[in-house]
Amino acid sequence: MSTIKADTVQNTSGGPVTLTQQSAAKSWCNLNGTTFGNRDGLNVASNTDNGTGDYTTTFTNAMNDANYATVDGSIDSVGNQPRSTELSATQFTHTTASYRRQYNLSQAAGNGNFVYDVNNVMQAVFGDLA
């Protein structure tokens, strides 16, 4: 068994290494949907606010096809009470250049859900780059 230990891995030009292996995330972002802005990310050219709780993330480098997988997580609080959020089936699209999501805030039992600008949206994309 071999072990590689390193503090920094760089490409031959001295820049960051781009992971192209199939199992590595090809894109990720941490988005603030309340004041709207990308906190950090990888392979994200831009995020667009399409309306309440409705966001489109555009890739810097396109995906090979629209059959990639996304992992979405989000959480927010209302009146200092944490509430879970969920994806809406209304806006849920993939293209090779971008993906769109709409988030709903879950309410207490029997109160239903409503579209909501979520403070903490985390997304990761797995698949092949073009």
C-alpha positions as CSV (number, residue, x, y, z in Angstrom):
1,M,0.0,0.0,0.0
2,S,1.2,3.5,-0.8
3,T,0.4,6.8,0.8
4,I,0.7,10.2,-0.8
5,K,0.8,13.2,1.5
6,A,0.7,16.8,0.2
7,D,-0.3,20.2,1.4
8,T,-0.8,21.6,-2.2
9,V,-1.4,19.9,-5.5
10,Q,-1.0,22.1,-8.6
11,N,-1.0,21.6,-12.3
12,T,2.1,22.2,-14.4
13,S,1.3,25.9,-14.8
14,G,1.1,26.3,-11.0
15,G,-2.7,26.6,-10.9
16,P,-5.3,24.4,-9.2
17,V,-5.8,20.9,-10.4
18,T,-9.1,20.2,-12.2
19,L,-10.6,16.9,-11.2
20,T,-11.8,15.0,-14.3
21,Q,-12.2,11.6,-12.8
22,Q,-15.7,10.2,-13.2
23,S,-16.3,10.0,-9.4
24,A,-15.3,13.6,-8.6
25,A,-17.9,16.4,-8.4
26,K,-17.7,18.5,-11.6
27,S,-19.5,21.5,-10.1
28,W,-20.6,22.7,-6.7
29,C,-21.9,25.9,-5.2
30,N,-22.9,27.4,-1.9
31,L,-25.6,30.0,-2.7
32,N,-27.3,32.6,-0.5
33,G,-30.8,32.7,-1.9
34,T,-32.0,35.4,0.5
35,T,-29.7,38.3,-0.4
36,F,-28.8,36.3,-3.6
37,G,-25.2,35.6,-4.3
38,N,-22.8,32.7,-4.8
39,R,-20.7,32.3,-1.6
40,D,-18.3,29.9,-3.2
41,G,-18.2,27.2,-5.9
42,L,-16.4,25.2,-8.6
43,N,-17.2,25.3,-12.3
44,V,-20.0,27.9,-11.7
45,A,-20.0,30.8,-14.2
46,S,-23.1,32.4,-12.7
47,N,-26.3,32.0,-10.7
48,T,-29.6,33.6,-11.8
49,D,-32.5,34.5,-9.5
50,N,-35.6,33.6,-11.6
51,G,-38.0,34.6,-8.9
52,T,-38.9,33.5,-5.3
53,G,-36.9,30.3,-4.5
54,D,-36.2,29.7,-8.2
55,Y,-32.5,29.6,-9.2
56,T,-30.5,28.7,-12.3
57,T,-26.8,27.7,-12.0
58,T,-24.8,28.0,-15.2
59,F,-21.6,26.0,-15.6
60,T,-18.2,27.5,-16.6
61,N,-17.5,24.2,-18.4
62,A,-20.5,22.4,-19.9
63,M,-21.5,18.9,-19.0
64,N,-21.3,16.1,-21.6
65,D,-25.1,15.6,-21.7
66,A,-28.1,16.4,-19.5
67,N,-28.1,13.1,-17.7
68,Y,-25.8,14.2,-14.9
69,A,-26.8,13.9,-11.2
70,T,-27.3,16.7,-8.8
71,V,-27.2,16.6,-5.0
72,D,-29.2,19.5,-3.5
73,G,-29.3,20.5,0.1
74,S,-30.9,23.5,1.7
75,I,-32.0,24.8,5.1
76,D,-33.3,28.0,6.5
77,S,-35.1,29.2,9.6
78,V,-38.3,31.2,10.2
79,G,-38.7,33.0,13.4
80,N,-35.5,31.3,14.7
81,Q,-37.0,27.9,14.1
82,P,-35.1,25.7,11.6
83,R,-37.3,24.6,8.7
84,S,-36.5,22.0,6.1
85,T,-36.7,22.9,2.5
86,E,-37.4,20.7,-0.5
87,L,-37.2,20.8,-4.3
88,S,-40.3,21.6,-6.2
89,A,-41.3,19.5,-9.2
90,T,-42.4,22.7,-10.9
91,Q,-38.9,23.9,-11.9
92,F,-36.4,21.1,-12.1
93,T,-34.5,21.1,-15.4
94,H,-31.1,20.1,-16.6
95,T,-29.3,21.2,-19.8
96,T,-25.6,20.7,-20.7
97,A,-25.0,24.3,-19.8
98,S,-27.1,24.8,-16.6
99,Y,-29.6,23.5,-14.2
100,R,-32.7,25.1,-12.6
101,R,-34.2,24.5,-9.2
102,Q,-37.1,25.8,-7.2
103,Y,-37.2,25.4,-3.4
104,N,-40.2,25.2,-1.1
105,L,-40.1,25.8,2.6
106,S,-41.8,23.0,4.6
107,Q,-44.3,24.2,7.1
108,A,-45.7,22.6,10.3
109,A,-48.0,19.6,9.7
110,G,-51.1,20.5,7.8
111,N,-49.8,24.0,6.8
112,G,-48.4,22.9,3.4
113,N,-45.4,24.3,1.6
114,F,-44.6,27.5,-0.3
115,V,-41.9,28.7,-2.6
116,Y,-39.2,30.5,-0.6
117,D,-35.8,32.3,-1.0
118,V,-33.7,29.9,1.0
119,N,-30.6,31.3,2.8
120,N,-28.4,28.2,2.5
121,V,-28.5,26.3,-0.8
122,M,-25.8,23.8,-1.4
123,Q,-25.5,21.9,-4.7
124,A,-23.1,19.4,-6.2
125,V,-23.1,18.0,-9.7
126,F,-21.7,14.6,-10.8
127,G,-21.3,13.4,-14.3
128,D,-19.0,13.8,-17.3
129,L,-17.7,17.1,-18.6
130,A,-18.0,17.8,-22.3
